[in-house]
């Protein structure tokens, strides 16, 4: 298996920025509604739920779920 330089850099970046208190996708998903509601209310959701923000910064799938939820709630709003 051969990895290009950009992929190797991304892997190293993810390893270096790993936190000992990270949450997994299931835990993040369970808190997405609260995170979205805080953001929609104009509150600093990242300060209230920093581990969710950290997970969203590193997980494309969860970030896409959050963005879809946020946009849906905003449209209903």
JOJOLIN-V252469 format. One record per backbone hydrogen bond with DSSP energy under -0.5 kcal/mol. NH is the residue of the N-H (numbers start at 0). CO is the residue of the C=O. If there is no record, write none. Layout:
nh=[NH,NH]
co=[CO,CO]
This chain:
nh=[7,8,9,10,11,12,13,14,15,16,17,21,27,28,29,30,30,31,31,34,35,36,37,38,39,40,41,42,44,46,47,48,51,52,53,54,55,56,57,57,58,59,62,63,64,65,66,67,68,69,70,71,72,73,74,75,76]
co=[3,4,5,6,7,8,9,10,11,12,14,18,23,24,25,26,27,27,28,30,31,32,33,34,35,36,38,37,42,43,43,44,48,48,49,50,51,52,53,54,54,57,58,59,60,61,62,63,64,65,66,67,68,69,70,71,72]
